[in-house]
């Protein structure tokens, strides 16, 4: 009780995770880190608020030495499978659509 358990078998930063997803969908973009102060200053609305900004700024790593890995698949395999599922069952949101939504609801 009170311990964290890894669900992917490895520690990875949010920046590295997003870069992995980008590579999987065929993009070479690596996200830039936004300074915490700036991120908190633009946090508005019900979806992206101060709580979410705080979560994005935290380094949530797990000490794997005290945990027993339960997954036999790599995170890259799980991301690839997820992207394939979305491509087959649901179109991914295009960037310009997402940008219009963000501008309309948060700025």
Order of alpha helices (4+ residues) and beta strands (2+ residues): alpha-alpha-alpha-alpha-alpha
